[in-house]
Amino acid sequence: MRSGEELDGFEGEASSTSMISGASSPYQPTTEPVSQRRGLAGLRCDPDYLRGALGCLKVAQVILALIAFICIETIMECSPCEGLYFFEFVSCSAFVVTGVLLILFSLNLHTRIPQINWNLTDLVNTGLSTFFFFIASIVLAALNHKTGAEIAAVIFGFLATAVYAVNTFLAVQKWRVSMPQQSANDYIRARTESRDMDGRPEIQRRDT
């Protein structure tokens, strides 16, 4: 039988050995909970985007579209009403879509959905908003009854058209710059997948 001193020495060595192996083990538990890395955790506003040209234009577009929509909503009587309804639809749609894009870009939420080409999405939104705001403002100006609300709606409609047009020009430039980079990323991704398939021939056999 071992003596008490020998057993105490053996237990001390075992505990020190386990501490050393645990410290050197690469499979250490992370101090950050997994739940904090998923979902909407870590959201923060991007001040650089809001201070930039595109961010300022987005804020101006949301404000102008909202004011134009409020102006058109204050009109109680109209005849004919088609131009008013069309302007109402355009201003409301532009406010909602541009507001959503502003939230996505300012909070960097768009980076979590890389499958979508956000530069092209922004270009399409600004281009369509420019066109429809311009048409709606012309129609409302031609059919208005010279009331204060209608005149104000037309003014803010043309201001929104100008801001959207500037944003469209900048979005086109940004999209052209991002196209070669996107093509390079697609090429690298395709090459990586091809190498992975070559390194795992059993997957090819199963597919065939």
C-alpha positions in Angstrom: 0.0 0.0 0.0 1.1 3.6 -0.7 1.7 5.8 2.3 -0.3 9.0 2.8 2.6 11.2 1.7 3.0 9.3 -1.5 -0.8 9.6 -2.3 -0.7 13.3 -1.6 2.3 13.7 -3.9 0.6 11.7 -6.6 -2.6 13.8 -6.5 -0.6 17.0 -6.6 1.3 15.9 -9.7 -2.0 14.8 -11.3 -3.7 18.1 -10.7 -0.7 20.1 -11.9 -0.5 17.9 -15.0 -4.2 18.5 -15.8 -3.8 22.2 -15.3 -0.8 22.3 -17.8 -2.7 20.2 -20.4 -5.8 22.3 -20.0 -3.8 25.5 -20.5 -2.0 24.2 -23.6 -5.2 22.7 -25.1 -6.3 24.5 -28.2 -10.0 23.7 -27.4 -10.5 26.3 -24.8 -14.0 27.6 -24.2 -14.5 31.1 -25.5 -15.3 33.8 -23.0 -17.8 35.4 -25.4 -21.2 33.6 -25.5 -22.2 32.2 -28.9 -25.6 34.0 -28.6 -23.9 37.4 -28.8 -22.4 36.6 -32.2 -25.7 35.9 -33.9 -28.8 37.7 -34.8 -28.8 41.4 -34.3 -26.2 41.5 -31.6 -23.5 44.0 -32.0 -25.5 46.5 -34.0 -24.1 50.0 -34.1 -24.6 53.0 -36.2 -22.0 53.8 -38.9 -21.2 57.5 -38.6 -18.8 57.4 -41.5 -21.7 56.4 -43.9 -24.0 59.0 -42.5 -21.4 61.7 -42.8 -20.5 60.7 -46.4 -22.2 61.9 -49.6 -24.4 58.8 -50.1 -25.5 58.9 -46.5 -26.4 62.6 -46.5 -28.3 62.1 -49.8 -30.3 59.2 -48.3 -31.3 61.2 -45.3 -32.3 64.1 -47.6 -34.3 61.8 -49.8 -36.2 60.3 -46.8 -37.0 63.8 -45.4 -38.1 65.3 -48.8 -40.3 62.2 -49.7 -41.9 62.4 -46.2 -42.6 66.1 -46.5 -44.0 65.7 -50.1 -46.3 62.8 -48.8 -47.5 64.9 -45.9 -48.3 67.8 -48.2 -50.3 65.7 -50.6 -52.2 64.1 -47.7 -53.4 67.5 -46.5 -55.4 68.0 -49.7 -59.0 67.2 -49.0 -60.6 67.9 -52.4 -59.4 67.2 -55.9 -60.9 66.9 -59.4 -59.4 65.1 -61.2 -57.6 63.1 -58.6 -55.4 60.8 -60.7 -52.4 63.0 -60.5 -52.8 63.4 -56.8 -53.1 59.6 -56.2 -50.1 58.9 -58.4 -47.9 61.5 -56.5 -49.1 60.0 -53.2 -48.1 56.5 -54.3 -44.7 57.6 -55.5 -43.8 59.7 -52.5 -45.0 57.0 -50.0 -43.1 54.2 -51.9 -39.9 56.3 -52.1 -40.1 57.1 -48.4 -40.5 53.5 -47.4 -37.9 51.9 -49.7 -35.3 54.6 -49.2 -35.9 54.5 -45.5 -35.3 50.8 -45.3 -32.1 51.1 -47.4 -30.9 53.9 -45.1 -31.4 51.7 -42.0 -29.6 48.8 -43.7 -26.6 50.9 -44.8 -26.3 53.0 -41.6 -26.3 49.9 -39.4 -24.2 47.8 -41.8 -27.0 45.2 -41.9 -26.4 44.8 -45.6 -23.1 43.2 -45.0 -24.9 40.2 -43.4 -26.6 39.4 -46.7 -23.7 39.3 -49.2 -25.8 37.4 -51.7 -27.5 40.6 -52.7 -25.7 43.2 -54.9 -26.5 46.2 -52.7 -24.8 48.7 -55.1 -27.0 47.6 -57.9 -30.1 47.6 -55.6 -29.3 51.2 -54.5 -28.8 52.2 -58.2 -32.2 50.7 -59.2 -34.0 52.4 -56.3 -32.6 55.8 -57.0 -33.0 55.6 -60.7 -36.7 54.5 -60.5 -37.4 57.1 -57.8 -35.8 59.9 -59.9 -38.0 58.9 -62.9 -41.3 58.5 -61.1 -40.8 61.6 -58.9 -40.1 63.7 -62.0 -43.2 62.3 -63.8 -45.5 62.6 -60.7 -44.3 66.2 -60.1 -45.0 67.2 -63.7 -48.5 65.6 -63.6 -49.4 67.2 -60.3 -48.1 70.6 -61.5 -50.3 70.4 -64.6 -53.4 69.3 -62.8 -53.2 71.2 -59.6 -55.6 73.9 -58.5 -53.0 76.3 -57.2 -53.6 75.5 -53.6 -50.8 75.9 -51.0 -50.6 72.2 -50.3 -50.4 71.3 -54.0 -47.7 73.9 -54.7 -45.7 72.8 -51.8 -46.0 69.1 -52.8 -44.8 70.0 -56.4 -41.8 71.9 -55.0 -40.7 69.2 -52.7 -41.3 66.7 -55.5 -38.9 68.4 -57.8 -36.4 68.8 -54.9 -36.6 65.1 -54.3 -36.1 64.4 -58.0 -32.9 66.5 -58.0 -31.5 64.7 -54.9 -32.4 61.3 -56.3 -30.7 62.2 -59.6 -27.5 63.1 -57.8 -27.6 59.9 -55.9 -28.2 58.0 -59.1 -25.1 59.5 -60.7 -23.0 58.6 -57.6 -24.5 55.1 -57.5 -23.6 54.5 -61.1 -20.0 55.4 -60.4 -19.9 53.2 -57.3 -21.5 50.3 -59.2 -18.9 50.6 -62.0 -16.1 50.5 -59.5 -17.5 47.5 -57.7 -18.0 45.4 -60.8 -14.4 44.3 -61.3 -14.0 43.6 -57.6 -17.2 41.5 -57.6 -16.0 39.6 -60.7 -12.6 38.9 -59.0 -14.4 37.7 -55.8 -16.6 35.4 -57.9 -13.6 34.0 -59.7 -11.7 33.3 -56.4 -14.8 31.7 -54.9 -15.2 29.4 -58.0 -11.5 28.5 -57.9 -11.8 27.6 -54.2 -14.8 25.4 -54.8 -13.1 23.7 -57.7 -10.0 22.9 -55.6 -12.2 21.6 -52.8 -14.0 19.3 -55.2 -10.6 18.1 -56.6 -9.4 17.3 -53.1 -12.5 15.2 -52.3 -12.9 12.8 -55.2 -15.4 10.7 -53.1 -17.9 13.6 -53.5 -17.5 13.4 -57.3 -18.1 9.7 -57.3 -21.3 10.1 -55.3 -22.5 12.8 -57.6 -21.9 10.7 -60.7 
